[in-house]
Amino acid sequence: MDSMNHLGQVTEAADVAARPLGEAGIPVPDHRLKRMWVAGSITIILWYLALGLWANSDLIAGRFALHVDERITFDGVRNILHPGSIEAFFHNITDGGDHRYGRSLWNSLSIGAAIPAYMFGDTGQIIAARMTQVVLLSASFLILTWTFVQSWTLRCCTLLGLYAMPYTSYYMTMPKPEPIQMLFVAVFFYWHRREQYSFGPHWIWLGLAFGSKVSALPIVMVLVAEALAGQRCRQILQNKFWKAEVALTGFVLGVVMAVPILAVPAVVGMGGYFTSRLWLSWIHDRYGLGSLGYALGQCFSLGVALYSAITSTHVVESWARGLFANATHGSDQASITFFSWLAYYVDAWLLMPTWLSITLLLGCACLVAMHIGRGFRLAGGYENIVTEGGILLLCGLAMNGSIMLTTHRLWGFYLFPGTVLLLVGIASLVDEGLRVSLDVSPLIGKRIENLLTRIVLCSAVLMITVYWFPQSIKDYQTQAMRTHAQTYVDQLRSYQEVVKILSEISPPFGSKIQVAFDPLMFPPANTETYEIKEFYGAFKNWSLHYDVVIFSAIHTLQGASYPEDARILHELQLSRKEYARYVIGSKGSCVAPRCYERKAVLPNGGEILVLLQG
């Protein structure tokens, strides 16, 4: 980072020189300009907090009306806030039986929702959990912006861009792990910058981010590689890896804090590592291993740690199963590739005309190239080229690139975390480019870089103010009017009809009515007479003894169509064939040994199928 330090001195001198002179001829800062942009930033924050509260105060009738994804967090938070015993409480905060995300998600939402849930019941919990997301994202935006952007004007513009960015409204109204993950990433980068981008105890924050959701893995890989690169690698070898070991310990501790069930495997794994490390130190002191031999020994120690952790208990396997259970989805299409994602990002995600998106992205690429070239002229070493903005760009590209390479469904909210880092990284480079002096860049190069910087800045401001900001207002308005939409009205009427019909069916003697229920509809709560069992994907359990089967419109014979290469299509076709066998058709008969009759067609297009007795 030598070039970055030198550049900082030069730009600081340029800033001071540009300030007005005081009575003694000493430059003084323009506090009025600073106060204006601070006021602008506060206005943006308060504006989006108000929008978040407006949107999150709708669709709060109860658990039954929540989106299927929001029910996942709602149930986990309610279990934490209303445990049956102290043992159940500790189980819910450390395990909870759901490992698709870290327990840090449910625990953080529980902290935010505890008092409102106590005072206002389920309604208070729903609003407070959503608003906790708003606060977490706002805090992460502030930390990232204030850490990496020095100009108050650019800070204000970057903050507006982050709030107005596509899918910010989604994460501010739908409890998900990304906001808490983004906060941990932001705090990590704050300390990482203070520690000059080296290993240290602050890596505990990166462990918390990874434990909250494993999508942070690309960031971890980039930062480890960056910290090991160039001169730093030689310094680490000379210091016998002690800083890296502190970072490793902190990272593992952070993962355990986010996923408490991994505590035992972590202790066993770290015990295996340090035991192997002691043997390595003894061999090194006695026989004098070289740098390469010592590095290979460290890799062996890490392998011992990983093997010890994985084989210590079944917990790691259980955690991994929870993680990868949702790695694939019925909406996956084999035809969705990296280039499909890239085209989607340019044509649709950025919300701009394609030519303007390409202009912005090419301008950013050229600006990064100029930035790297200046670093080579100053020092020529890797550690002097990848500066603050460059590190954020690498992390953002790694996150988005991993999504584009491995995910076969075009769900735009997956690209949100990586694009947050990309936007702040570009803002940091623009900030630096606007303040760079001729002392560190030749005249022609400086003019070209100034031109590129202004093209990128103007394109970004145009994108944020003309395309992102108006769309973000529409998104919040849509979220605030969910209960007025026709889809909600149809879902609510269908829910009421389901409850009515289920209450009219007599349960079998000595047992409850078993109801297979499609979670895409509003689910009734279990009662003394019937028990709801939700199924996901295509319905496959026709041969099981369900008294009632309730489908959304997707699973009926006239349900939604899917692309030919959709993963769910084959299973859905088989389910519909079974439907034709088990459900009485227009001829009044079915070919299966157990037959269902269509009791009702619901307002949302769904159906209630009731098993015929006898």
C-alpha positions in Angstrom: 0.0 0.0 0.0 3.0 2.4 -0.4 1.6 4.0 -3.5 -1.7 4.5 -1.7 0.0 6.3 1.2 1.9 8.5 -1.2 -1.2 9.2 -3.2 -3.1 10.1 0.0 -0.4 12.6 0.9 -0.5 14.2 -2.5 -4.3 14.4 -2.6 -4.5 15.7 0.9 -2.0 18.5 -0.1 -4.2 19.3 -3.1 -7.3 19.5 -1.0 -5.6 21.8 1.5 -4.3 24.0 -1.3 -7.8 24.4 -2.7 -9.3 25.6 0.5 -9.8 29.4 1.1 -7.1 31.2 3.1 -7.7 32.4 6.6 -6.4 35.5 8.3 -2.9 34.1 8.8 -2.7 32.7 5.3 -3.6 29.2 6.5 -6.2 27.2 4.4 -9.4 26.5 6.3 -12.0 23.9 5.4 -15.4 24.9 3.9 -17.6 23.8 6.8 -20.7 25.1 5.0 -20.3 22.7 2.1 -19.6 19.8 4.5 -22.7 20.7 6.6 -24.8 20.8 3.4 -23.8 17.3 2.3 -24.1 15.9 5.8 -27.7 17.3 5.9 -28.3 15.7 2.5 -27.1 12.3 3.7 -29.3 12.5 6.9 -32.2 13.4 4.7 -31.6 10.4 2.5 -31.4 8.1 5.5 -34.6 9.4 7.1 -36.4 9.3 3.8 -35.7 5.7 3.2 -36.4 4.8 6.8 -39.8 6.4 6.4 -40.3 4.5 3.1 -39.3 1.2 4.9 -41.7 1.8 7.7 -44.5 2.6 5.3 -43.9 -0.5 3.2 -43.4 -2.8 6.3 -46.6 -1.7 7.9 -48.6 -3.5 5.3 -49.3 -7.3 5.0 -49.3 -7.8 8.8 -52.5 -9.7 9.3 -50.6 -12.7 10.7 -48.4 -15.6 9.8 -50.9 -17.0 7.3 -50.6 -13.9 5.1 -46.8 -13.8 4.9 -44.7 -14.8 1.9 -43.5 -18.4 2.2 -39.9 -17.1 2.7 -40.9 -14.8 5.5 -42.7 -17.6 7.3 -39.3 -19.3 7.7 -37.9 -16.4 9.8 -41.2 -15.7 11.5 -41.4 -19.2 12.9 -37.8 -19.2 14.1 -38.1 -15.9 15.8 -41.4 -16.8 17.4 -39.8 -20.0 18.7 -37.0 -18.0 20.3 -39.3 -15.4 21.8 -41.9 -17.9 23.1 -40.0 -21.1 24.1 -41.7 -23.8 26.1 -38.7 -24.2 28.4 -35.2 -22.9 29.1 -33.9 -26.0 27.2 -36.1 -25.1 24.2 -34.8 -21.5 24.3 -31.1 -22.6 24.2 -31.9 -25.1 21.4 -33.6 -22.4 19.4 -30.8 -19.9 19.6 -28.0 -22.4 18.9 -29.7 -24.9 16.6 -33.3 -24.4 15.8 -33.4 -27.3 13.4 -32.9 -25.1 10.3 -29.3 -24.6 9.0 -29.8 -23.1 5.6 -28.5 -19.8 7.2 -26.6 -19.0 10.4 -28.5 -18.6 13.6 -27.2 -15.1 13.6 -30.2 -14.3 11.3 -32.9 -15.5 13.7 -31.0 -14.3 16.8 -30.6 -10.7 15.4 -34.2 -10.5 14.3 -35.3 -11.8 17.8 -33.3 -9.0 19.5 -34.9 -6.4 17.2 -38.4 -7.8 17.6 -38.4 -8.8 21.3 -40.1 -5.7 22.8 -42.6 -5.1 19.9 -43.6 -8.7 19.9 -44.2 -8.6 23.7 -46.3 -5.4 23.3 -48.2 -6.0 20.1 -48.0 -9.8 19.5 -47.4 -11.2 16.0 -48.1 -7.8 14.3 -45.3 -6.2 16.3 -42.9 -9.1 15.6 -43.6 -8.8 11.8 -43.0 -5.1 11.6 -40.0 -5.1 13.9 -38.3 -8.0 12.2 -38.6 -6.2 8.8 -37.4 -2.9 10.3 -34.5 -4.6 11.8 -33.4 -5.4 8.2 -33.8 -1.7 7.4 -31.5 -0.7 10.3 -28.9 -3.4 9.5 -28.7 -2.3 5.8 -28.6 1.4 6.7 -25.7 0.8 9.1 -23.8 -1.3 6.6 -24.3 1.4 3.9 -23.0 4.1 6.3 -19.9 2.2 7.3 -18.9 1.3 3.8 -19.5 4.8 2.4 -17.8 6.7 5.2 -14.9 4.2 5.2 -14.0 4.2 1.5 -15.3 7.5 0.1 -13.7 10.7 1.4 -15.5 13.4 -0.6 -18.8 14.5 1.1 -20.4 15.0 -2.3 -19.6 11.5 -3.4 -20.6 10.1 0.0 -24.0 11.6 -0.4 -24.3 10.3 -4.0 -23.1 6.8 -3.0 -25.5 6.6 -0.1 -28.4 7.5 -2.4 -27.2 4.9 -4.9 -27.1 2.2 -2.3 -30.6 3.0 -1.0 -32.0 3.3 -4.5 -30.2 0.2 -5.9 -32.4 -2.5 -7.3 -33.5 -5.1 -4.6 -32.6 -2.8 -1.7 -36.4 -2.5 -1.2 -36.6 -6.3 -1.3 -34.1 -6.8 1.5 -35.7 -4.0 3.5 -39.1 -5.6 3.4 -38.2 -9.4 3.5 -36.2 -10.8 6.4 -33.2 -12.5 4.8 -29.6 -13.2 5.9 -28.0 -10.7 3.5 -28.5 -7.5 5.6 -26.8 -9.0 8.7 -24.1 -10.5 6.5 -23.6 -7.1 4.8 -23.2 -5.4 8.2 -20.5 -7.9 9.3 -18.7 -7.4 5.9 -18.9 -3.6 6.4 -17.5 -3.8 9.9 -14.8 -6.1 8.7 -13.7 -3.8 6.0 -13.6 -0.9 8.4 -11.2 -2.7 10.6 -9.4 -4.3 7.7 -8.6 -0.8 6.4 -7.3 0.3 9.8 -5.1 -2.8 10.0 -3.7 -2.0 6.5 -5.4 -5.0 4.9 -3.5 -7.6 6.8 -4.3 -10.6 8.9 -5.5 -10.0 12.5 -8.2 -10.5 15.1 -10.6 -8.4 13.1 -11.2 -11.4 10.8 -13.8 -12.5 13.4 -16.2 -10.2 11.5 -15.5 -12.0 8.3 -16.2 -15.3 10.1 -19.5 -13.9 11.2 -20.4 -12.9 7.7 -19.5 -16.4 6.3 -21.4 -18.1 9.1 -24.5 -16.0 8.5 -24.6 -17.1 4.8 -21.9 -19.1 3.0 -22.3 -16.8 -0.1 -19.5 -14.8 1.6 -17.0 -17.5 0.6 -15.8 -15.7 -2.6 -15.0 -12.7 -0.4 -13.0 -14.8 2.0 -11.0 -16.4 -0.9 -10.2 -13.0 -2.4 -9.1 -11.5 0.9 -7.0 -14.4 1.9 -5.3 -14.4 -1.6 -4.8 -10.6 -1.4 -3.3 -10.8 2.1 -0.9 -13.5 1.0 0.2 -11.8 -2.2 3.5 -10.2 -2.9 5.6 -8.9 -0.1 3.1 -9.8 2.5 3.5 -13.5 1.7 7.2 -13.3 2.4 6.6 -11.4 5.7 4.1 -14.0 6.8 6.6 -16.8 6.1 9.3 -15.0 8.1 7.0 -14.4 11.0 6.0 -18.0 11.1 2.4 -17.4 10.2 1.4 -16.0 13.6 -0.7 -13.2 12.2 -2.4 -15.6 9.9 -3.1 -17.9 12.8 -4.7 -15.1 14.8 -6.9 -14.3 11.8 -7.7 -18.0 11.4 -8.7 -18.3 15.1 -10.8 -15.1 14.8 -12.5 -16.3 11.7 -13.4 -19.7 13.2 -14.7 -18.0 16.3 -16.9 -15.8 14.2 -18.3 -18.8 12.3 -19.0 -20.5 15.7 -20.8 -17.3 16.9 -23.0 -17.3 13.8 -23.5 -21.1 13.8 -23.2 -22.3 17.4 -23.6 -26.0 16.6 -20.2 -25.9 15.0 -18.5 -25.2 18.4 -17.4 -28.7 19.1 -16.0 -29.4 15.6 -14.3 -26.0 15.7 -12.6 -26.8 19.1 -11.5 -30.2 17.8 -10.3 -28.8 14.5 -8.3 -26.0 16.1 -6.9 -28.5 18.6 -5.7 -30.6 15.7 -4.2 -27.6 14.0 -2.2 -26.3 17.0 -1.1 -29.9 17.9 0.2 -30.3 14.3 1.7 -26.8 14.5 3.7 -27.6 17.7 5.2 -30.6 15.9 6.0 -28.5 12.9 7.7 -25.9 15.1 9.8 -28.6 16.8 10.8 -30.0 13.4 11.7 -26.5 12.1 13.8 -25.7 15.2 15.6 -29.0 15.1 16.2 -29.5 11.4 15.7 -26.0 9.9 12.9 -26.1 7.4 13.0 -23.5 4.6 10.2 -21.1 3.7 8.7 -23.6 1.2 8.9 -26.5 3.6 7.4 -24.4 6.4 4.5 -23.3 4.1 3.9 -26.9 3.1 3.9 -27.9 6.8 1.3 -25.2 7.5 -0.9 -26.5 4.7 -0.6 -30.0 6.3 -1.6 -28.5 9.7 -4.7 -26.9 8.1 -5.6 -30.2 6.5 -5.3 -31.9 9.9 -7.6 -29.2 11.3 -10.2 -29.6 8.6 -10.2 -33.4 8.8 -10.5 -33.4 12.6 -13.4 -31.0 12.5 -15.3 -32.9 9.8 -14.9 -36.3 11.4 -15.4 -35.2 15.1 -19.2 -35.3 15.1 -22.2 -35.6 12.7 -22.9 -31.9 13.2 -20.8 -30.7 10.3 -22.6 -33.1 8.0 -26.0 -31.9 9.3 -25.0 -28.3 8.8 -23.8 -29.0 5.3 -27.0 -30.8 4.4 -29.0 -27.7 5.6 -26.8 -25.5 3.5 -27.0 -27.4 0.2 -30.7 -28.5 0.6 -31.7 -25.3 -1.2 -28.7 -25.1 -3.6 -30.9 -26.2 -6.4 -34.5 -25.1 -7.1 -37.3 -26.2 -9.3 -37.0 -23.0 -11.3 -33.4 -23.9 -12.4 -32.9 -24.1 -16.1 -30.0 -25.8 -17.9 -30.0 -23.1 -20.5 -29.2 -20.4 -17.9 -25.4 -19.8 -18.1 -22.8 -17.2 -17.1 -23.6 -15.3 -20.3 -27.3 -15.4 -19.6 -26.6 -13.7 -16.3 -24.3 -11.2 -17.9 -26.9 -10.2 -20.5 -29.6 -10.0 -17.8 -27.3 -7.8 -15.7 -26.6 -5.4 -18.5 -30.1 -5.4 -20.1 -32.4 -5.6 -17.1 -30.8 -5.5 -13.7 -29.2 -2.0 -14.0 -32.6 -0.6 -15.2 -30.9 1.5 -17.9 -30.9 1.2 -21.7 -28.4 -1.4 -22.8 -26.1 1.1 -24.5 -25.9 3.2 -21.3 -25.2 0.2 -19.2 -22.4 -0.9 -21.5 -21.0 2.7 -21.5 -20.9 2.7 -17.7 -19.3 -0.7 -17.4 -16.7 0.0 -20.1 -15.9 3.3 -18.4 -15.5 1.5 -15.1 -13.2 -1.1 -16.7 -11.0 1.6 -18.3 -10.9 3.5 -15.1 -9.7 0.4 -13.2 -7.1 -0.2 -15.9 -5.8 3.4 -15.6 -5.7 3.0 -11.8 -3.6 -0.2 -12.1 -1.3 1.5 -14.6 -0.6 4.3 -12.3 0.2 1.9 -9.5 2.7 0.2 -11.8 4.4 3.5 -12.5 4.6 4.3 -8.9 6.0 1.1 -7.5 5.4 -1.9 -9.8 4.4 -4.3 -7.0 1.1 -6.1 -6.6 0.7 -4.8 -3.1 1.0 -1.2 -4.4 -1.6 -1.7 -7.2 -4.6 -3.2 -5.5 -5.8 -0.3 -3.4 -9.0 0.2 -1.3 -11.4 0.6 -4.2 -9.7 -2.3 -6.1 -10.1 -4.7 -3.2 -13.8 -3.9 -3.0 -14.1 -4.4 -6.7 -12.4 -7.7 -6.6 -14.7 -8.9 -3.8 -17.8 -7.6 -5.6 -16.8 -9.3 -8.8 -16.0 -12.5 -7.0 -19.5 -12.6 -5.4 -21.4 -11.8 -8.6 -19.1 -14.0 -10.7 -19.7 -17.0 -8.4 -23.5 -16.5 -8.7 -23.3 -16.2 -12.5 -21.2 -19.4 -12.8 -23.1 -21.6 -10.4 -26.7 -20.5 -10.3 -29.2 -21.6 -13.1 -32.1 -19.3 -12.3 -32.2 -15.5 -13.0 -33.2 -14.2 -9.6 -31.9 -10.6 -9.4 -31.7 -10.3 -5.7 -28.7 -12.7 -5.7 -26.6 -10.0 -7.3 -27.4 -7.4 -4.6 -24.5 -8.0 -2.1 -21.8 -8.1 -4.8 -23.2 -5.0 -6.5 -23.1 -3.1 -3.2 -19.4 -3.7 -3.0 -18.9 -2.8 -6.7 -20.7 0.5 -6.3 -18.7 1.5 -3.2 -15.5 0.4 -4.9 -16.2 2.5 -8.1 -17.1 5.4 -5.9 -13.8 5.1 -4.1 -11.8 5.0 -7.4 -13.8 8.0 -8.7 -13.1 9.9 -5.5 -9.4 9.1 -5.8 -9.3 9.9 -9.5 -10.9 13.4 -9.0 -8.2 14.2 -6.4 -5.1 12.8 -8.1 -2.3 15.3 -8.8 -0.1 15.7 -11.8 2.8 14.8 -9.6 1.7 11.1 -9.8 0.3 11.0 -13.3 1.7 12.4 -16.6 -0.3 15.2 -18.2 -1.8 13.1 -21.0 -2.6 10.3 -18.7 -4.1 12.7 -16.2 -6.4 14.2 -18.8 -7.5 10.8 -20.0 -8.1 9.6 -16.4 -10.0 12.8 -15.6 -12.2 12.3 -18.7 -12.9 8.6 -17.7 -13.6 9.6 -14.2 -16.1 12.2 -15.2 -17.8 9.8 -17.7 -18.2 7.2 -15.0 -19.4 9.7 -12.5 -21.9 11.3 -14.9 -23.2 7.9 -16.0 -23.5 6.7 -12.4 -25.4 9.8 -11.3 -27.7 9.5 -14.3 -28.3 5.8 -13.5 -29.1 6.6 -9.8 -31.2 9.7 -10.2 -33.1 8.9 -13.5 -33.5 5.2 -13.3 -32.9 3.8 -9.8 -34.4 6.4 -7.6 -37.9 6.6 -9.3 -38.1 2.8 -9.5 -37.2 2.4 -5.8 -40.1 4.7 -4.9 -42.4 2.5 -7.0 -41.1 -0.6 -5.4 -41.8 0.7 -1.9 -45.3 1.8 -3.0 -45.9 -1.7 -4.4 -44.8 -3.2 -1.1 -47.0 -0.8 0.9 -50.1 -1.7 -1.2 -49.8 -5.5 -1.1 -53.1 -6.0 0.6 -54.8 -4.0 -2.1 -53.6 -6.2 -4.9 -56.0 -8.6 -6.6 -53.6 -11.5 -5.9 -53.9 -10.8 -2.2 -57.6 -10.5 -2.3 -57.9 -13.9 -4.1 -55.5 -15.5 -1.7 -57.4 -14.2 1.3 -60.8 -15.4 -0.1 -59.2 -18.8 -0.9 -57.9 -19.0 2.7 -61.2 -18.2 4.2 -62.9 -20.9 2.0 -60.2 -23.5 2.9 -60.8 -22.8 6.6 -64.6 -23.1 6.1 -64.5 -26.4 4.2 -61.9 -28.0 6.6 -64.2 -27.1 9.5 -67.1 -28.9 7.9 -65.2 -32.2 7.3 -65.7 -34.7 10.1 -62.3 -36.1 11.3 -61.7 -39.8 11.5 -62.5 -41.4 14.9 -59.6 -40.9 17.3 -57.4 -38.9 14.9 -57.1 -35.6 13.0 -57.7 -34.8 9.4 -54.4 -35.0 7.6 -54.1 -32.1 5.1 -51.3 -31.9 2.4 -51.0 -28.2 1.8 -49.3 -26.2 -0.9 -47.3 -23.4 0.9 -47.7 -21.0 -2.0 -51.2 -20.4 -0.5 -52.2 -18.9 2.8 -51.9 -21.8 5.3 -54.4 -22.2 8.1 -53.1 -23.0 11.6 -53.4 -26.5 13.0 -56.5 -27.1 15.0 -57.9 -29.9 17.2 -59.6 -31.4 14.1 -57.0 -31.1 11.3 -53.3 -31.0 10.9 -51.5 -29.1 8.1 -48.5 -30.7 6.4 -46.9 -28.5 3.8 -45.1 -29.9 0.8 -42.6 -28.1 -1.5 -42.2 -28.6 -5.2 -44.3 -31.1 -7.2 -46.7 -33.2 -5.1 -45.4 -36.8 -5.0 -47.2 -38.4 -2.1 -50.5 -39.5 -3.7 -50.2 -43.0 -2.2 -49.9 -41.7 1.4 -53.0 -41.4 3.5 -53.9 -37.7 3.2 -57.6 -37.0 3.8 -57.4 -33.6 2.0 -55.0 -32.3 -0.6 -55.0 -28.5 -1.2 -53.2 -27.2 -4.3 -52.3 -23.8 -5.6 -53.0 -23.1 -9.2 -49.5 -24.3 -10.2 -50.2 -27.9 -9.3 -53.6 -28.3 -11.0 -54.0 -29.9 -14.4 -54.3 -26.4 -15.9 -51.4 -25.1 -13.9 -48.6 -22.8 -14.9 -46.3 -23.8 -17.8 -42.6 -24.1 -17.4 -39.7 -23.9 -20.0 -38.7 -27.2 -21.5 -35.4 -27.3 -19.5 -36.9 -26.3 -16.1 -35.7 -28.7 -13.4 -39.2 -29.0 -11.9 -41.0 -29.7 -15.3 -40.4 -33.5 -15.3 -41.6 -33.9 -11.6 -44.6 -31.7 -12.3 -45.6 -33.7 -15.3 -45.4 -36.9 -13.3 -47.5 -35.3 -10.5 -50.1 -34.2 -13.0 -50.3 -37.8 -14.5 -50.8 -39.0 -10.9 -53.5 -36.3 -10.5 -55.4 -37.8 -13.5 -55.2 -41.2 -11.8 -56.2 -40.3 -8.3 -58.8 -37.5 -8.9 -62.2 -38.3 -10.2 -62.6 -36.8 -13.7 -65.5 -35.7 -15.8 -66.6 -39.4 -16.2 -67.1 -39.8 -12.5 -64.4 -42.4 -11.8 -60.7 -42.8 -11.3 -58.3 -45.6 -11.9 -56.4 -45.5 -8.5 -57.3 -47.7 -5.5 -58.0 -44.5 -3.5 -59.8 -41.6 -5.2 -60.1 -37.9 -4.4 -63.0 -35.7 -5.5 -62.6 -32.0 -6.3 -64.5 -30.4 -3.5 -63.9 -26.8 -4.6 -62.1 -24.6 -7.1 -60.7 -21.6 -5.2 -60.7 -17.9 -6.2 -56.9 -18.0 -6.7 -57.2 -21.0 -9.1 -56.3 -23.6 -6.5 -58.3 -26.7 -5.7 -59.4 -28.6 -2.6 -59.3 -32.4 -3.1 -61.1 -34.6 -0.5 -60.5 -38.4 -0.2 -63.6 -40.5 -0.8 -64.5 -42.8 2.1 -65.3 -46.5 1.5 
